[in-house]
Amino acid sequence: MEYLESINYISNLSTNITRHRMEFMSELLKYLGEPHKYLKFIHIAGTNGKGTTANYISNILKVSGYRVGLYTSPHMEIWNERIRINQKLISDQDFASTITSVRNAIEKTDKQELPTIAQVLTATSLLYFYQNQCDIVVLETGCGGKNDPTNVIPTPELAVITKLSLDHTNYFGNSILDIAKEKAGIIKNNTDTIVYPQSNIVTELLHNQCLETQSNLYIPSLSNVNLLKREITKQLFEYKGFVGEIYLLGQHQLENAIVAIEASIVLSKKGYQITPDSINNGLKSTKWTGRTEVINTDPVFILDGAHNIDGIEALANSLIDYFYGEKITFIYGGLNTKDNETMLRCLAPIADNFLLIPYDYPRAVPTHELASIAKEITPNYKECSSIEEAIKLSLEITTSGIICVAGSTYYFKPFKEYFSKKRKESKKIEL
């Protein structure tokens, strides 16, 4: 396949995670030479923060001198973002050729149905990382754990479970324990496991999973974090004598950094050559699209991928910390699988306006449906016919000079393109 053919092939596969079967993944990888059995892994599951944590750990290992594969989802702009080595995106040519190999292997399996996007991309990443001789792979689950295609791997060097909350309840159950049980499935026999501090009942479940699998459990102490300085572009902190700096904003990103630090400490005890300097340099070099990302400063324009209640609450708290007392113009587009009413109500106390946007995605909520929710919360809302209209209107009506995009991760590209174009036009005028 050529690159565009491979994109078309992937795009037409199912996203239904109930169709994931580990037997199929094992069979598929067998026809690919079982690349996963020749790699070392850090396996990351969770509801919120797993992508950021994966990037922190990947960058720490990279600056420590390791060749690091990184597999994450979803992508923000192009599919290649999901598969990287030392933060360099897989090339179009390698993407197409590796997916072609996976498709050919699928034809040899005893397939009962077409595979899912996650199954194909997981197999593609594992083959690519093996072919390129990665020292270690940071592997993020999709939205599951036990039954996620990534869980086909053998016992990893380290399992990491980030913050858990209610999300994807239609797949995993309506209680936090149901969610935790699914995520705990990545803890295999004798797995060193880092767990973000959870509620008592979740911690007990994860502790029991570690006891059953004879795994070591490590839980960071967030009470030991001392925020030294917070600016619109960075945070300086101290943790257990370690002074570090991150360029991702918000208390939740600071907490994700602490999880990454604890992971690095455990890895160093296992023989990985990781120093305090490499930890700090790895954290400082981490940038992650759509995670309280400031893409313009005058006015302040923020992209945030918060798309569940816990993520929206973290976003709201961050905005209050940085812009206390200010009212914010929100650009919001929702997914039909999420509790949009609760999320809009969470943002309402700090909202000046809600601009509701349409976008091209199968699960996008039409603006008129969002409007029917918003009118019960505030009179200050408007349905926009396009993202560009929402951007232009937000720049006109913001009273505080602060605009924030939230609700999904599937429409960031046009926002970035808009401000990138504006910056280029500004430079031409200056010349």
N, C-alpha and C positions, 0 to 999 in steps of 0.2 A: 504493500500500500504506500501511496504518497501521503504526505502529512495531512492534507485536507481530507483525504479518504479515511485516514485513521481517526480524525476528529469526528467525522460523520458516523463512523462505525461505533465509536464510544457513545456518542450522543444519542444513538437510537437504542441503546441497551436499557434494561430495567433499572430503576432505583429502589425496587421493593426489597427491603432487607430481610423480609420473612422468607425469601427464597435462598438465602445464604445456607450452603451446606458444606461443612468442613470436609466431607468425603470427596466432594467435587474438587475443592481446592487442593487436596492432597493428590488426587489423580492428575489434575492439570499440571501441578508442579513436578510430578514424576516424569511427565512427557517433556518437561523443560530441563530435566537433569537435576531436579531437587536443589535449586540454588540456595534456598533458605537454610539448608543443612550445612552450608559452608560459610555462613555469615554469623556475626555476633550482633545482638540487638539490645536496644533500650526500648521497651514497649510502654506506650503511654495511653491511658484511657481516662475518661472523665466527662463531665458535662460542660464545664467552662474552664478555660485556661490551658487546655491541653496543647493547642497549637503554639501559643506563646511559650509555654514551658519547653516544648519540643525544640523550638528555635533557640532558646537560651542554652539548652544542653548541647545542641548541635554546634553552636558557635564556640562554646567553651572547649569542646573537644577539638574543633577545627584549629583554634589558636594554640592548642596544646600539641599540635603537630600530627593529628590523626586525619585520615581520609574518611570523611563522614557522609554517609547516605542519609537523606532526610525525606520522609514520605508523610505528607499532610493532606488534609482536605477541609473545606472545599477550596477551589481556586477563586481568586477575585477577578482576574482578567483573562488569563489563558490557562489551558489545561496543563501546560508544561510546569507551572508553578508547584504542582503537587509532588514532583520528583526532582530532587536536587542532589548534587555532590559538592560538598564544601560550599554550599549556598549558590552554586551555579546551576541554573535551570537545565534540565535535559534539552538537548538540541531538537529542532524539528525533525531532522533526519533520524536521530536515535530514537525519538519518540515513535515515529512511524515504523521503523524497522523492528523495534522491540515489540510493539503491539502486533505487528504482522506475525512475529514468531509465536506470540501468545495465541493469536487467532488460529494459526496452523495447528498448535497443540490442542486447542479446544476441539478441532475437527477429529482428533484421535480419541477423545474421551467418549465414555458411554453416557453422553449427555441426554438428560431427560427434557431439558428446556434450555433456552439461551441463558448465558450467565448474566450477572448484574455488572453495572459499571464498576462497583467497588471490587468485585472479584477479579475483573480483567486488569484494573489499574494496580491492584495489589500484586498480582502475578507479574505484571510489567515492571513494577519497581524492583521486586526481588531479583528478577532476571538481570535487570540493568545494573543494580548494585553489585551483583556477583560478577558480571562481565567486566566491570570497572574496578574490581578488587578493593572494595571498601573495607577499611579496618573495622568499622562498626556502623550500624544503621540505627537511626532514631526513627521509630515506627509509630505513627499515631493511628489509633483506631478510628473508624468512621464515627458512628454514633452508638456503637455497642461495646462489647468486650468479649465475653465468652463465645458468642456466635459470630463475631466479626471476622471477615476473611483474613485479617492480619494475624489472628490467633492460631493460624496454622504453623507458626514458627515454634521451634523447640524452646526450652527454658532460656529466657533472656538473661543477659548480664544484670539487668535491672528492670523491675516493673515500677511504673509511676502512675498513681491514681490522683488526679487533680480534683478540684472541688466538684462535689456531686449535688445535683438538685433535680427537681421534677422536670423532665423533658423527654420527648418521644414516648410518652406514656402509652400511646396506642400500640407500641411494639413491646415494651418491657414491663408494663404494669403501672398501676396508679399510686403506688407507695414508694417512698424513698428507699425502703429496703429492697423492693423489687429492682429498682435501678442499681443499687449497690451490689446486689447479687450478680447481676449481669456484668458489671464492670469488674468485679472481683474474679471473674473467670480468667483474667490474664495472669493471675498469680498461679504459677505452676510449681511443681516440686522444687524445693531448695532455691527459691527466687528471692533475692534481696529486693525489698519492696519499700518504696517511699510513698507515703500517703499524706496529702494535704489534710490539715486538721478538720475533722468532720464532727457531726453530732455524735452523742454517746452511743445511740443505737447502731449507727452506721459504723462507727469505730469498732464496736464489739463484733459486728459481722465480719469486718475485714480482718480483725485480730484472729477470729476463729478460723478464717480461711488460711491465714498464715500458719496457725498451729497445725491445721490438718495437712498442709503441704510442707511442713517443716521449713518454713521460710522466715527470714529475718524481717521484722517490721520496724521502720523508722518514721517517726512523725515529727516534723519541724515544730519548733516552739515560736509561734508568731509573736508572743509577748516579749521576746528578746529583740525584736526589730525596733531600731531607733531611727526615725526619719530625721535627717540632719538638715536637708534643704529641699524644697520643692519649687520648681519653676514650670513655666508652660511648656518647656522643651525637655526637661530632665528631672530626675530625683536622685539625691545623694543620701545614702543610708549606712547604718552600722548594724552588723549582726554577729554576735558572738566574737567580737574583736575584729571582724572583717569589715573594712570600709569599701563600699562599692557604689557604682553609679549606673543608672539605667536611663534610657531615652524613651521608654514607654511610660505612659502617664496613668495615674490612678493607684489607689491602695491595692486593688486586686492584682495589678501588674507587679507591684512590689512583692506581694505574697507569692506570686508565681516565681519570681526571681529567687526567693528563699528556698522554694522547693527545688529549683535547679541547683542551688548551692549545696543543699543537702545531698542531692544526687551525685554531685561532683565529689563530695567528701567520701561517700561510699565507694565510688569508682576508684578514687585514689587509694583507698584501703585494699582494693582488689588488684592493685598493681598498675593502674593507669597513671601516666605521668601528668598530673594536673596540679598546678601551683596556684597560690592566691592571685598572682598577677594574671595568669591565664583565665581564671574565673572572672576577674574584674574586666579584662579586655574582651572576653567573650560576651559578658553582659552588656558592655558599652556598645558593642558592634551590632547588637540585635535590633533590627527594625522589623515590624510586622504589620503589613497592610491592614487597615481597618480596625485596629485596636486602639481606640481613643487617639487616632492619628490626626495631627494638625496639618492640613494641606494648604492652609492660607492663614495669614496672621492679621491682615487688616481688610475686612473684619476677620475675627477668628472663625475658621470653618473646620469642623471636626467630623471625621468619619469614624463610626464605631459599629462593629458587627454584632452588637447585642441583639439577640433574637429570641431570648426566653426571659422569664421573669427574674431569675437570679442575675442574669447578665444586665438586664435593664436597671435593676436596683443598684448594681455595682457602678454602672454608668452614671446614674443619677447622683449617687454619693460622690463620685469623682468630680462631677460638674459643680456640685455644692462646695466641695473642698477648694476648687480652683477659682470659682466665680461666685463666691458667697453673696447672696442678696440680689444677684442679677437674674433677669428673666431671659429665657433662651428661645430662639426660634428653632423648632424641630421640623425636619423633613423626614417623613415617616412612610415606609412601605412595608406591609406585613405579609406573612405567610398564612395560608389557610389552616395550617396544622398548629398554629400558636394561639395563645390567649391574648389577643390584641387588645381587648378591653382592659384587662388588668395592667398590661404594659403601658398603655396610654394613660391610665389613671395614675400609675407610678410616676410618670414624667410630668403630669399636669401641674403639680404645685410649683414647678420651676419653669413652666412653659409660658412664653408670651403668645406664641402661635403654633399651630400644627399645619404644615403643608403636606397634604396627602398625595402620594405619587403612584402612578401606574408603572409597571416594568414588565419586561418580556421574560416570564418564567411560569412554568405550568402551575405552581402552587401560589402564585401572587394573588393577593386579595384585591378585587376591584376597588377603585377609590370610593364608589358610592356605598360600598359595604363598610369601609372604614369611616366614611362620613356619618353613617347611621349610628356608629358607636361614638364618634367624637362629639356629636351634637348633644349627647346625654352627659358629657363631661365638661365641655367648654363651648362658648359661642365663637371662640377665636380659632376657627379652622377653615381650610379652603381645599377643595379638590383641584388638583392641577392636571392639566392635560398631558404634561410631559415632565421629565426630569429637568430639562433646560428651563422650562417655565418656572419650576419650583426654585431653581438656583437664582434666577434673575429676580424673582419676587422676594425671596429671602433677603437678598442684598438690599432691596429697597425698603423693606418693612422692619428689619431688625432694629430694635431700640437700644440694645445693650452692646451690639457689635459682636454677638456670639451666635453662631449657627451650628447645629448638630444634626447629623444624619444618623438614623438608627432604625432598627426593626428587622433587618435582614442583611445578608452578606452578598446578595446576588445582583447588586446594581451600582457598585462603586466605580466601575470603569468610566461612565460618562462624567461623573463628578471630577475625577482626576484629569480626564481629557479637557474639560472646560477650563480648569485653572492652569493646566499646562499650556494651553493655547493662549490664555491671557498673559502668562509670564513671557511667552515668546513674542507676543505683540508689543508688550511693554519694552522689551529689550530692543526691538526694531525702532521704536519711537525714540529711545534714548540715543541710539546710534545716529 
